[in-house]
Amino acid sequence: MTSRLRRGMRQAMAEHDWLEIVAGLLGTAFLLLTVLCVYAFVVALAHIGDIESGFPAGQGFVQGMKGFGLVFFPVLAVVCASVGWFLVGEQVRRGVRRLRRRPAS
């Protein structure tokens, strides 16, 4: 490694403290949870009319739970996306600005 590259790595590491790293990891986890919530919503929407066989509860209970899923997962996705962007958004914007400023080689 050249000394210039090592110096650049040290400066990049010095820009991030442990709290920013933890916030970035938590924000990424929340954004991944957003993706899972969107997936769960799509699955619930695709299977809303399916008849459940072998389930001991009544048909009304099953339809109610499917309806609950159609409301719960989008709301949770919006909340998780908001929290994730709050925690990691500034780091993403800073990285994009840094890439835009970097001269082309």
Backbone as JSON Lines, residues from 0, in Angstrom:
{"i":0,"aa":"M","n":[0.83,-1.17,0.0],"ca":[0.0,0.0,0.0],"c":[0.88,1.24,0.0]}
{"i":1,"aa":"T","n":[0.49,2.17,-0.76],"ca":[1.27,3.4,-0.77],"c":[0.9,4.24,0.45]}
{"i":2,"aa":"S","n":[1.78,5.12,0.79],"ca":[1.54,5.96,1.97],"c":[0.36,6.9,1.73]}
{"i":3,"aa":"R","n":[0.16,7.29,0.49],"ca":[-0.96,8.17,0.17],"c":[-2.3,7.45,0.4]}
{"i":4,"aa":"L","n":[-2.36,6.19,0.01],"ca":[-3.58,5.42,0.22],"c":[-3.82,5.17,1.7]}
{"i":5,"aa":"R","n":[-2.77,4.85,2.43],"ca":[-2.92,4.65,3.88],"c":[-3.39,5.91,4.58]}
{"i":6,"aa":"R","n":[-2.83,7.04,4.16],"ca":[-3.23,8.31,4.77],"c":[-4.7,8.59,4.46]}
{"i":7,"aa":"G","n":[-5.14,8.3,3.25],"ca":[-6.54,8.5,2.89],"c":[-7.46,7.6,3.7]}
{"i":8,"aa":"M","n":[-7.03,6.35,3.94],"ca":[-7.84,5.43,4.75],"c":[-7.92,5.91,6.19]}
{"i":9,"aa":"R","n":[-6.79,6.4,6.72],"ca":[-6.81,6.9,8.1],"c":[-7.72,8.11,8.24]}
{"i":10,"aa":"Q","n":[-7.7,8.98,7.25],"ca":[-8.56,10.16,7.31],"c":[-10.03,9.75,7.21]}
{"i":11,"aa":"A","n":[-10.32,8.77,6.36],"ca":[-11.71,8.31,6.23],"c":[-12.19,7.67,7.53]}
{"i":12,"aa":"M","n":[-11.35,6.9,8.19],"ca":[-11.72,6.28,9.45],"c":[-11.87,7.31,10.56]}
{"i":13,"aa":"A","n":[-11.06,8.36,10.5],"ca":[-11.13,9.4,11.53],"c":[-12.42,10.21,11.42]}
{"i":14,"aa":"E","n":[-13.03,10.22,10.23],"ca":[-14.26,10.98,10.04],"c":[-15.46,10.31,10.71]}
{"i":15,"aa":"H","n":[-15.35,9.03,11.02],"ca":[-16.48,8.28,11.59],"c":[-16.17,7.88,13.02]}
{"i":16,"aa":"D","n":[-17.01,8.29,13.95],"ca":[-16.86,7.83,15.32],"c":[-17.77,6.61,15.53]}
{"i":17,"aa":"W","n":[-17.68,6.0,16.68],"ca":[-18.4,4.75,16.92],"c":[-19.91,4.95,16.9]}
{"i":18,"aa":"L","n":[-20.38,6.12,17.35],"ca":[-21.82,6.37,17.37],"c":[-22.38,6.47,15.94]}
{"i":19,"aa":"E","n":[-21.61,7.07,15.05],"ca":[-22.04,7.17,13.66],"c":[-22.06,5.8,12.99]}
{"i":20,"aa":"I","n":[-21.12,4.95,13.35],"ca":[-21.08,3.6,12.8],"c":[-22.29,2.8,13.29]}
{"i":21,"aa":"V","n":[-22.6,2.9,14.58],"ca":[-23.75,2.19,15.14],"c":[-25.05,2.71,14.51]}
{"i":22,"aa":"A","n":[-25.15,4.02,14.34],"ca":[-26.34,4.6,13.71],"c":[-26.47,4.11,12.27]}
{"i":23,"aa":"G","n":[-25.35,4.01,11.57],"ca":[-25.39,3.51,10.2],"c":[-25.84,2.06,10.13]}
{"i":24,"aa":"L","n":[-25.36,1.24,11.06],"ca":[-25.78,-0.16,11.08],"c":[-27.26,-0.3,11.43]}
{"i":25,"aa":"L","n":[-27.71,0.47,12.41],"ca":[-29.13,0.43,12.78],"c":[-30.01,0.95,11.64]}
{"i":26,"aa":"G","n":[-29.56,2.01,10.99],"ca":[-30.32,2.54,9.86],"c":[-30.41,1.54,8.72]}
{"i":27,"aa":"T","n":[-29.33,0.85,8.46],"ca":[-29.34,-0.19,7.42],"c":[-30.27,-1.32,7.81]}
{"i":28,"aa":"A","n":[-30.28,-1.7,9.08],"ca":[-31.19,-2.75,9.54],"c":[-32.64,-2.32,9.36]}
{"i":29,"aa":"F","n":[-32.95,-1.07,9.67],"ca":[-34.32,-0.59,9.49],"c":[-34.7,-0.54,8.01]}
{"i":30,"aa":"L","n":[-33.77,-0.18,7.15],"ca":[-34.07,-0.17,5.72],"c":[-34.28,-1.58,5.19]}
{"i":31,"aa":"L","n":[-33.53,-2.55,5.71],"ca":[-33.77,-3.94,5.32],"c":[-35.12,-4.42,5.84]}
{"i":32,"aa":"L","n":[-35.49,-4.0,7.03],"ca":[-36.82,-4.33,7.56],"c":[-37.92,-3.72,6.71]}
{"i":33,"aa":"T","n":[-37.67,-2.55,6.13],"ca":[-38.62,-1.93,5.21],"c":[-38.84,-2.83,4.0]}
{"i":34,"aa":"V","n":[-37.76,-3.36,3.46],"ca":[-37.88,-4.26,2.3],"c":[-38.69,-5.5,2.67]}
{"i":35,"aa":"L","n":[-38.45,-6.05,3.85],"ca":[-39.22,-7.21,4.29],"c":[-40.7,-6.88,4.47]}
{"i":36,"aa":"C","n":[-41.0,-5.71,4.97],"ca":[-42.4,-5.3,5.14],"c":[-43.09,-5.13,3.79]}
{"i":37,"aa":"V","n":[-42.4,-4.57,2.83],"ca":[-42.99,-4.43,1.49],"c":[-43.23,-5.81,0.89]}
{"i":38,"aa":"Y","n":[-42.29,-6.72,1.06],"ca":[-42.47,-8.1,0.57],"c":[-43.67,-8.76,1.25]}
{"i":39,"aa":"A","n":[-43.79,-8.6,2.56],"ca":[-44.91,-9.2,3.29],"c":[-46.24,-8.6,2.82]}
{"i":40,"aa":"F","n":[-46.26,-7.31,2.54],"ca":[-47.48,-6.68,2.03],"c":[-47.87,-7.24,0.67]}
{"i":41,"aa":"V","n":[-46.9,-7.41,-0.21],"ca":[-47.19,-7.95,-1.53],"c":[-47.71,-9.38,-1.42]}
{"i":42,"aa":"V","n":[-47.1,-10.19,-0.55],"ca":[-47.57,-11.57,-0.35],"c":[-48.98,-11.57,0.23]}
{"i":43,"aa":"A","n":[-49.24,-10.72,1.21],"ca":[-50.59,-10.65,1.8],"c":[-51.61,-10.19,0.77]}
{"i":44,"aa":"L","n":[-51.24,-9.26,-0.07],"ca":[-52.14,-8.77,-1.1],"c":[-52.41,-9.84,-2.15]}
{"i":45,"aa":"A","n":[-51.39,-10.61,-2.48],"ca":[-51.56,-11.66,-3.49],"c":[-52.44,-12.8,-3.0]}
{"i":46,"aa":"H","n":[-52.46,-13.03,-1.69],"ca":[-53.21,-14.17,-1.14],"c":[-54.46,-13.75,-0.36]}
{"i":47,"aa":"I","n":[-54.98,-12.57,-0.64],"ca":[-56.13,-12.08,0.13],"c":[-57.37,-12.92,-0.11]}
{"i":48,"aa":"G","n":[-57.55,-13.47,-1.28],"ca":[-58.76,-14.22,-1.58],"c":[-58.63,-15.72,-1.4]}
{"i":49,"aa":"D","n":[-57.46,-16.19,-1.0],"ca":[-57.25,-17.62,-0.84],"c":[-58.06,-18.16,0.33]}
{"i":50,"aa":"I","n":[-58.57,-19.37,0.16],"ca":[-59.31,-20.04,1.22],"c":[-58.33,-20.9,2.0]}
{"i":51,"aa":"E","n":[-58.32,-20.73,3.3],"ca":[-57.42,-21.5,4.16],"c":[-58.1,-22.81,4.54]}
{"i":52,"aa":"S","n":[-57.43,-23.9,4.29],"ca":[-57.98,-25.2,4.68],"c":[-57.14,-25.77,5.82]}
{"i":53,"aa":"G","n":[-57.79,-26.39,6.75],"ca":[-57.09,-27.01,7.86],"c":[-56.75,-26.06,9.0]}
{"i":54,"aa":"F","n":[-57.14,-24.81,8.9],"ca":[-56.87,-23.85,9.96],"c":[-58.05,-23.9,10.93]}
{"i":55,"aa":"P","n":[-57.82,-24.08,12.23],"ca":[-58.92,-24.29,13.16],"c":[-59.81,-23.07,13.42]}
{"i":56,"aa":"A","n":[-59.35,-21.88,13.06],"ca":[-60.17,-20.69,13.31],"c":[-61.19,-20.51,12.19]}
{"i":57,"aa":"G","n":[-62.13,-19.66,12.41],"ca":[-63.18,-19.42,11.43],"c":[-62.7,-18.59,10.25]}
{"i":58,"aa":"Q","n":[-63.5,-18.58,9.2],"ca":[-63.15,-17.84,7.98],"c":[-63.07,-16.35,8.25]}
{"i":59,"aa":"G","n":[-63.94,-15.82,9.11],"ca":[-63.91,-14.39,9.43],"c":[-62.63,-13.98,10.13]}
{"i":60,"aa":"F","n":[-62.12,-14.84,11.01],"ca":[-60.87,-14.54,11.7],"c":[-59.71,-14.48,10.72]}
{"i":61,"aa":"V","n":[-59.67,-15.44,9.81],"ca":[-58.59,-15.49,8.82],"c":[-58.64,-14.26,7.92]}
{"i":62,"aa":"Q","n":[-59.82,-13.9,7.43],"ca":[-59.96,-12.72,6.59],"c":[-59.59,-11.45,7.38]}
{"i":63,"aa":"G","n":[-59.96,-11.42,8.64],"ca":[-59.6,-10.26,9.48],"c":[-58.1,-10.12,9.64]}
{"i":64,"aa":"M","n":[-57.42,-11.23,9.83],"ca":[-55.96,-11.19,9.97],"c":[-55.29,-10.77,8.66]}
{"i":65,"aa":"K","n":[-55.85,-11.21,7.56],"ca":[-55.31,-10.78,6.26],"c":[-55.52,-9.28,6.07]}
{"i":66,"aa":"G","n":[-56.68,-8.79,6.45],"ca":[-56.95,-7.36,6.38],"c":[-56.03,-6.57,7.29]}
{"i":67,"aa":"F","n":[-55.79,-7.11,8.48],"ca":[-54.86,-6.47,9.4],"c":[-53.46,-6.39,8.79]}
{"i":68,"aa":"G","n":[-53.04,-7.46,8.13],"ca":[-51.73,-7.47,7.46],"c":[-51.64,-6.44,6.35]}
{"i":69,"aa":"L","n":[-52.77,-6.22,5.65],"ca":[-52.77,-5.23,4.58],"c":[-52.66,-3.8,5.1]}
{"i":70,"aa":"V","n":[-53.0,-3.59,6.35],"ca":[-52.85,-2.26,6.95],"c":[-51.54,-2.17,7.71]}
{"i":71,"aa":"F","n":[-51.18,-3.22,8.45],"ca":[-50.03,-3.19,9.33],"c":[-48.71,-3.09,8.57]}
{"i":72,"aa":"F","n":[-48.52,-3.91,7.53],"ca":[-47.23,-3.94,6.86],"c":[-46.89,-2.65,6.12]}
{"i":73,"aa":"P","n":[-47.83,-2.0,5.42],"ca":[-47.45,-0.71,4.81],"c":[-47.13,0.37,5.83]}
{"i":74,"aa":"V","n":[-47.88,0.4,6.93],"ca":[-47.6,1.41,7.97],"c":[-46.23,1.14,8.58]}
{"i":75,"aa":"L","n":[-45.95,-0.12,8.88],"ca":[-44.64,-0.46,9.44],"c":[-43.52,-0.16,8.44]}
{"i":76,"aa":"A","n":[-43.76,-0.36,7.15],"ca":[-42.76,-0.06,6.13],"c":[-42.44,1.43,6.1]}
{"i":77,"aa":"V","n":[-43.47,2.27,6.19],"ca":[-43.24,3.72,6.19],"c":[-42.48,4.14,7.44]}
{"i":78,"aa":"V","n":[-42.85,3.6,8.59],"ca":[-42.16,3.94,9.84],"c":[-40.7,3.49,9.79]}
{"i":79,"aa":"C","n":[-40.47,2.26,9.35],"ca":[-39.1,1.75,9.29],"c":[-38.25,2.51,8.27]}
{"i":80,"aa":"A","n":[-38.84,2.87,7.13],"ca":[-38.1,3.65,6.14],"c":[-37.74,5.03,6.69]}
{"i":81,"aa":"S","n":[-38.66,5.63,7.42],"ca":[-38.39,6.96,8.0],"c":[-37.29,6.89,9.04]}
{"i":82,"aa":"V","n":[-37.36,5.91,9.92],"ca":[-36.33,5.77,10.96],"c":[-34.99,5.42,10.33]}
{"i":83,"aa":"G","n":[-35.0,4.51,9.35],"ca":[-33.75,4.12,8.68],"c":[-33.11,5.3,7.98]}
{"i":84,"aa":"W","n":[-33.91,6.09,7.27],"ca":[-33.34,7.25,6.57],"c":[-32.87,8.31,7.57]}
{"i":85,"aa":"F","n":[-33.57,8.45,8.68],"ca":[-33.13,9.39,9.72],"c":[-31.75,9.01,10.24]}
{"i":86,"aa":"L","n":[-31.53,7.7,10.41],"ca":[-30.26,7.24,10.98],"c":[-29.12,7.21,9.97]}
{"i":87,"aa":"V","n":[-29.41,6.93,8.72],"ca":[-28.33,6.7,7.75],"c":[-28.33,7.72,6.61]}
{"i":88,"aa":"G","n":[-29.34,8.55,6.52],"ca":[-29.49,9.46,5.39],"c":[-28.33,10.43,5.22]}
{"i":89,"aa":"E","n":[-27.88,11.02,6.29],"ca":[-26.79,12.0,6.19],"c":[-25.5,11.34,5.71]}
{"i":90,"aa":"Q","n":[-25.26,10.13,6.15],"ca":[-24.06,9.41,5.68],"c":[-24.14,9.12,4.19]}
{"i":91,"aa":"V","n":[-25.32,8.77,3.72],"ca":[-25.51,8.5,2.29],"c":[-25.32,9.78,1.49]}
{"i":92,"aa":"R","n":[-25.92,10.87,1.94],"ca":[-25.77,12.15,1.22],"c":[-24.32,12.6,1.21]}
{"i":93,"aa":"R","n":[-23.62,12.42,2.31],"ca":[-22.21,12.8,2.38],"c":[-21.38,11.97,1.4]}
{"i":94,"aa":"G","n":[-21.67,10.68,1.32],"ca":[-20.95,9.82,0.39],"c":[-21.21,10.19,-1.06]}
{"i":95,"aa":"V","n":[-22.46,10.55,-1.37],"ca":[-22.78,10.97,-2.74],"c":[-22.08,12.28,-3.08]}
{"i":96,"aa":"R","n":[-22.06,13.21,-2.14],"ca":[-21.35,14.48,-2.39],"c":[-19.87,14.24,-2.6]}
{"i":97,"aa":"R","n":[-19.3,13.33,-1.81],"ca":[-17.88,13.02,-1.93],"c":[-17.59,12.39,-3.3]}
{"i":98,"aa":"L","n":[-18.46,11.53,-3.78],"ca":[-18.27,10.92,-5.09],"c":[-18.4,11.96,-6.21]}
{"i":99,"aa":"R","n":[-19.29,12.91,-6.06],"ca":[-19.46,13.94,-7.08],"c":[-18.26,14.88,-7.14]}
{"i":100,"aa":"R","n":[-17.64,15.12,-5.98],"ca":[-16.48,16.03,-5.95],"c":[-15.21,15.38,-6.46]}
{"i":101,"aa":"R","n":[-15.15,14.05,-6.38],"ca":[-13.93,13.33,-6.77],"c":[-13.66,13.55,-8.26]}
{"i":102,"aa":"P","n":[-12.45,14.01,-8.6],"ca":[-12.14,14.2,-10.02],"c":[-12.03,12.86,-10.74]}
{"i":103,"aa":"A","n":[-12.44,12.86,-12.0],"ca":[-12.37,11.63,-12.8],"c":[-10.92,11.32,-13.11]}
{"i":104,"aa":"S","n":[-10.57,10.04,-13.02],"ca":[-9.17,9.64,-13.25],"c":[-8.93,9.39,-14.71]}
